[in-house]
């Protein structure tokens, strides 16, 4: 059990120690299903937290290793092996499968907090974050010294509900509680940026990747994959999370106002870029709606402007007539329909 305890501490060093300890356990007992499952979880954790370098290999090595251990765990089913299956499903955006496997884990051991966390993930990615919070609360009650991935599950459920302020409080407290919990840094910076606390958001990004220059910071959201996927219907939540990181990476003098000016007067390339970036700001870019509606008249700006209006969502009501006029256009009709459904809150 020592390996499981170390794994729950959630730092790169403890995870490495947990892996060593769990591997020894499987050497002593090659049919120790719970140890294989814990190894799979530990390997997934390395990928999720980007600890590969610290453990001497790149993340894909741990990603595939996790799947190998998950297969071994399946041969000796335990509550934890079903938890691993549920998390594998979550990582692939298979919400229904995740819920089924997490349900099996809880049925086998109702007191296993990890099974409750896996259920929370399955609910969050399938658009039921309020219900997910109940399972996180149960997990935290079952394990009062809970590790930081419980904080991640709680913060992202709050984010998915649109409660940015409470999500920021939860992530902030989680980082204070465990300054090594790097998996919290990106969502924390995203939420701060979306709350307009961009200086703090930027500092968290720099703490996550010390020494990155401006270009490196701006490339960050595209080089990282979150290990969990929302199912197809709720993929916009994940996109919003990424957009927050994109705002956090922008120079502080790039604002909705400066982007609006660029959209109206810049060259075609910078206009396109400005429209795209305005979309990252989501509802906070409300003031730019008239400029974006104007941009719909310019063919080379149309798609970016449509997508930006969709991301602004319900506050962009004023754009509805212009988007309705475009919904049957050959090249952009599909994007106009998508933006309309987001603005109308469908």
Residue pairs with C-beta under 8 A, 6 or more apart in sequence:
2 21
3 18
3 19
3 20
3 21
3 22
3 25
3 35
3 38
3 39
3 42
4 18
4 22
4 34
4 38
5 18
6 14
6 15
6 17
6 18
6 21
7 14
7 15
7 18
7 22
7 38
7 41
7 42
7 45
8 143
8 145
8 147
9 15
9 18
9 147
10 45
10 49
10 147
10 148
10 149
10 178
10 180
10 181
11 178
11 180
11 181
12 46
12 49
12 51
12 54
12 55
12 180
13 54
15 42
15 45
15 46
15 49
15 51
15 55
16 54
16 55
18 38
18 42
19 39
19 42
19 43
19 55
22 35
22 38
22 39
22 42
23 39
25 32
25 35
26 32
26 35
26 36
26 39
29 35
31 76
32 76
33 72
33 73
33 75
33 76
33 77
33 78
33 80
33 81
34 73
34 76
34 78
34 80
34 81
36 69
36 70
36 72
36 73
36 76
36 81
37 69
37 70
37 73
37 78
37 80
37 81
37 83
37 84
38 80
39 66
39 69
39 73
40 66
40 67
40 69
40 70
40 73
40 84
41 66
41 80
41 83
41 84
41 87
41 114
43 62
43 63
43 65
43 66
43 69
44 62
44 63
44 66
44 84
44 87
44 91
44 227
45 51
45 149
46 52
46 55
46 59
46 62
47 59
47 62
47 63
47 66
47 227
48 149
48 183
48 227
49 181
49 182
49 183
50 59
50 182
50 183
50 224
51 182
52 58
52 59
52 61
52 62
55 62
67 88
69 84
70 81
70 84
70 85
70 88
73 80
73 81
73 84
74 81
74 85
77 108
78 108
78 109
79 105
79 106
79 108
79 109
79 112
79 115
80 105
80 112
80 114
80 115
82 101
82 102
82 104
82 105
82 108
82 115
83 101
83 102
83 105
83 112
83 114
83 115
83 117
83 118
85 97
85 101
86 97
86 98
86 99
86 101
86 102
86 105
86 115
86 118
86 119
86 121
86 122
87 98
87 118
87 121
89 95
89 97
89 98
89 101
89 122
90 98
90 118
90 121
90 122
90 125
90 228
90 229
91 227
91 228
91 229
92 229
93 125
93 228
93 229
93 230
93 231
93 232
93 235
94 231
95 122
95 125
95 126
95 231
96 126
98 118
98 121
98 122
98 125
98 126
99 119
99 122
99 123
99 126
101 118
102 115
102 118
102 119
102 121
102 122
103 119
105 112
105 114
105 115
105 118
105 119
106 112
106 115
106 116
106 119
108 115
109 115
111 142
112 142
113 138
113 139
113 140
113 142
113 143
113 146
113 150
114 139
116 135
116 136
116 138
116 139
116 142
117 135
117 136
117 139
117 149
117 150
117 153
119 132
119 135
120 132
120 133
120 135
120 136
120 139
120 153
120 154
120 157
121 132
121 153
121 228
123 129
123 131
123 132
123 135
123 157
124 132
124 153
124 156
124 157
124 160
124 230
125 228
125 229
125 230
125 231
125 234
126 231
126 234
127 160
127 230
127 231
127 233
127 234
129 156
129 157
129 158
129 160
129 161
130 157
130 161
132 153
132 157
132 160
133 154
133 157
133 158
136 150
136 153
136 154
136 157
139 146
139 150
139 153
140 146
140 150
140 154
143 150
147 178
148 174
148 177
148 178
148 181
148 183
148 184
149 183
151 170
151 171
151 173
151 174
151 177
151 181
151 184
152 174
152 181
152 183
152 184
152 187
154 170
155 167
155 170
155 171
155 174
155 184
155 187
155 188
155 191
156 167
156 187
156 241
158 164
158 166
158 167
158 170
159 167
159 187
159 190
159 191
159 237
159 240
159 241
160 230
160 234
160 237
164 191
164 194
164 195
165 195
167 187
167 191
168 188
168 191
168 192
168 195
168 197
171 184
171 187
171 188
171 191
172 188
174 181
174 184
174 188
175 181
175 184
175 185
175 188
175 204
182 208
185 204
185 205
185 207
185 208
186 205
186 208
186 224
186 226
186 245
187 241
188 204
189 201
189 202
189 204
189 205
189 208
189 244
189 245
189 248
190 201
190 241
190 242
190 243
190 244
190 245
190 247
190 248
191 244
192 198
192 200
192 201
192 204
192 244
192 248
193 201
193 244
193 245
193 247
193 248
194 240
194 243
194 244
194 247
194 282
194 284
196 284
198 247
198 248
198 250
198 252
199 252
201 244
201 247
201 248
202 217
202 248
202 249
202 252
204 248
205 212
205 217
205 220
205 245
205 248
205 249
206 212
206 217
209 216
209 217
209 220
212 220
214 251
217 249
218 246
218 249
218 250
220 245
220 249
221 242
221 245
221 246
221 249
226 238
226 241
226 242
229 235
229 238
230 236
230 237
230 238
236 342
239 311
240 282
240 311
243 279
243 280
243 281
243 282
243 311
244 280
246 277
246 280
247 280
247 281
250 277
254 277
256 278
256 281
256 284
256 285
256 287
256 288
257 287
259 274
259 277
259 278
259 281
259 285
259 288
260 274
260 278
260 287
260 288
260 291
262 270
262 271
262 273
262 274
263 271
263 274
263 275
263 278
263 288
263 291
263 292
263 295
263 301
264 291
264 294
266 274
268 300
268 301
271 295
271 298
271 300
271 301
272 300
272 301
272 304
275 292
275 295
275 301
275 304
275 305
275 307
275 308
276 304
276 307
276 308
278 285
278 288
278 292
278 308
278 312
279 285
279 304
279 307
279 308
279 309
279 310
279 311
279 312
280 311
281 312
282 311
282 312
282 313
283 312
283 313
283 314
283 315
285 308
285 311
285 312
286 312
286 315
286 316
288 308
288 312
289 309
289 312
289 315
289 316
289 318
289 319
290 318
292 305
292 308
292 309
292 312
292 316
292 319
293 305
293 309
293 318
293 319
293 322
295 301
295 302
295 304
295 305
296 302
296 305
296 306
296 319
296 322
296 323
296 326
302 326
302 331
302 332
303 331
303 332
303 335
306 323
306 326
306 332
306 335
306 336
306 339
307 335
307 339
309 316
309 319
309 323
309 339
309 343
310 316
310 335
310 338
310 339
310 340
310 342
310 343
311 342
312 343
313 342
313 343
313 345
314 342
314 343
314 344
314 345
316 343
317 343
319 339
319 343
320 340
320 343
320 344
323 336
323 339
323 340
323 343
324 336
324 340
326 332
326 333
326 336
327 333
327 336
327 337
327 340
329 336
